[in-house]
Amino acid sequence: MTTHRILHVDDEADIREIAVMCLELEPSFEVRGASSGAEALAVASEWVPDLVLLDVMMPGMDGPETLRRLREDARTAEVPVVFMTARTQSADVERFLGLGALGVIPKPFDPMALAGEARSYLDR
């Protein structure tokens, strides 16, 4: 069985805890959480995930800036990133895709569907 590394980034501890717990229900996922863009960059550069689930609105470095910096690092430049956000108007989604995101998962997310959504992005 192939193991997939997933990095979930959200500044809210309760959301991060739920997401990581739900993703870990998938036996083939190895999951790490990060509480900020800076922490995500540090984890991603040494651990190199197969997928990053990234909150858009975070204090300090927001999701779009975190994505930009992931793309600047040769180790993480090709890692697919999916934004998780309540901002799901078509103009917002188009902007996120234009920044290089693979997709958008709406918040609040369905905890029981999250692993399946992550898998669908890994299978692309």
Backbone torsions as a table, in degrees:
resi	resn	phi	psi	omega
1	MET	NA	129.8	177.8
2	THR	-77.4	133.3	176.5
3	THR	-95.8	136.2	177.8
4	HIS	-113.4	131.9	178.3
5	ARG	-91.8	126.2	179.9
6	ILE	-123.3	128.5	175.9
7	LEU	-107.0	121.0	178.2
8	HIS	-107.0	127.2	-175.6
9	VAL	-121.1	118.4	176.7
10	ASP	-156.1	137.2	-178.5
11	ASP	-77.4	-13.6	179.6
12	GLU	-93.2	116.3	-174.1
13	ALA	-58.3	-41.0	-177.1
14	ASP	-66.8	-40.2	178.2
15	ILE	-65.3	-43.8	179.7
16	ARG	-60.4	-44.6	-178.0
17	GLU	-62.2	-45.1	179.8
18	ILE	-64.6	-45.9	-177.7
19	ALA	-62.9	-47.2	-179.5
20	VAL	-61.9	-43.6	179.4
21	MET	-60.1	-44.6	-178.8
22	CYS	-68.7	-39.7	179.1
23	LEU	-66.6	-35.4	-179.7
24	GLU	-69.5	-12.7	175.3
25	LEU	-67.0	-21.9	176.6
26	GLU	-82.7	113.0	-173.3
27	PRO	-59.0	-26.2	-177.0
28	SER	-87.8	1.6	-179.5
29	PHE	-100.0	132.7	167.5
30	GLU	-107.5	121.5	-169.2
31	VAL	-119.3	138.5	170.7
32	ARG	-129.0	150.3	177.5
33	GLY	-113.7	151.7	174.4
34	ALA	-137.0	144.3	-173.7
35	SER	-98.7	-1.8	-179.0
36	SER	-157.0	166.7	176.1
37	GLY	-61.7	-42.1	-179.4
38	ALA	-62.3	-43.8	178.5
39	GLU	-65.2	-38.7	178.6
40	ALA	-60.6	-42.5	179.7
41	LEU	-63.9	-41.2	-179.9
42	ALA	-65.1	-47.2	-179.7
43	VAL	-64.9	-46.5	-175.4
44	ALA	-63.7	-36.6	-176.4
45	SER	-71.4	-28.5	179.4
46	GLU	-97.9	-30.0	-174.8
47	TRP	-97.9	-23.7	-179.2
48	VAL	43.7	85.9	180.0
49	PRO	-71.9	164.0	174.4
50	ASP	-87.9	-18.1	-179.2
51	LEU	-156.5	139.2	174.1
52	VAL	-116.5	125.5	172.9
53	LEU	-101.6	114.8	-164.5
54	LEU	-124.5	121.7	174.2
55	ASP	-64.5	144.6	-179.8
56	VAL	-83.4	-52.1	-173.5
57	MET	-98.0	105.7	177.8
58	MET	-136.2	149.3	176.8
59	PRO	-68.4	155.2	-179.0
60	GLY	77.1	-109.0	179.7
61	MET	-93.8	115.1	-179.1
62	ASP	-79.8	177.3	-177.8
63	GLY	-59.0	-49.2	179.3
64	PRO	-58.8	-39.1	178.1
65	GLU	-68.6	-39.0	177.2
66	THR	-61.6	-43.7	178.0
67	LEU	-60.3	-44.8	-179.7
68	ARG	-58.1	-42.9	-178.2
69	ARG	-72.9	-32.5	174.4
70	LEU	-61.3	-39.9	-178.6
71	ARG	-68.3	-25.9	-179.0
72	GLU	-78.0	-18.2	-177.3
73	ASP	-95.0	123.0	-177.3
74	ALA	-56.0	-32.0	-177.5
75	ARG	-70.9	-28.0	-174.7
76	THR	-119.1	5.5	-174.8
77	ALA	-59.6	-31.3	-175.5
78	GLU	-101.4	0.8	-177.6
79	VAL	-71.2	125.9	178.0
80	PRO	-66.0	138.9	179.8
81	VAL	-123.7	131.8	175.6
82	VAL	-119.1	124.7	177.3
83	PHE	-77.9	142.4	172.3
84	MET	-115.9	117.7	-172.5
85	THR	-158.3	155.7	172.5
86	ALA	-82.4	-12.1	-178.8
87	ARG	-84.8	88.2	-173.6
88	THR	-119.9	18.8	172.3
89	GLN	-62.2	151.0	-175.3
90	SER	-57.8	-35.6	179.3
91	ALA	-64.9	-39.6	177.9
92	ASP	-64.9	-47.8	-179.0
93	VAL	-59.8	-44.1	178.8
94	GLU	-60.5	-40.0	179.8
95	ARG	-63.7	-45.1	-179.4
96	PHE	-63.2	-42.4	178.3
97	LEU	-65.3	-36.8	178.0
98	GLY	-64.6	-26.9	177.3
99	LEU	-77.4	-11.7	178.5
100	GLY	112.3	5.7	177.0
101	ALA	-70.6	146.9	178.3
102	LEU	-76.1	-29.1	-179.0
103	GLY	-175.9	-173.5	-179.2
104	VAL	-136.1	129.4	172.5
105	ILE	-105.5	121.4	-177.6
106	PRO	-68.5	143.5	171.9
107	LYS	-107.6	142.3	-0.6
108	PRO	-69.7	139.1	-178.9
109	PHE	-87.1	159.6	176.3
110	ASP	-86.2	110.2	-176.2
111	PRO	-55.2	-37.4	-176.6
112	MET	-75.5	-17.5	-179.0
113	ALA	-100.2	-9.1	-171.8
114	LEU	-61.0	-45.4	-179.3
115	ALA	-61.4	-40.6	178.3
116	GLY	-65.0	-39.3	177.6
117	GLU	-65.2	-42.8	178.3
118	ALA	-60.8	-44.4	179.6
119	ARG	-60.7	-40.1	-179.1
120	SER	-62.7	-34.6	176.4
121	TYR	-73.7	-34.6	177.4
122	LEU	-66.5	-31.2	-177.2
123	ASP	-79.9	-6.3	-178.0
124	ARG	-76.4	NA	NA
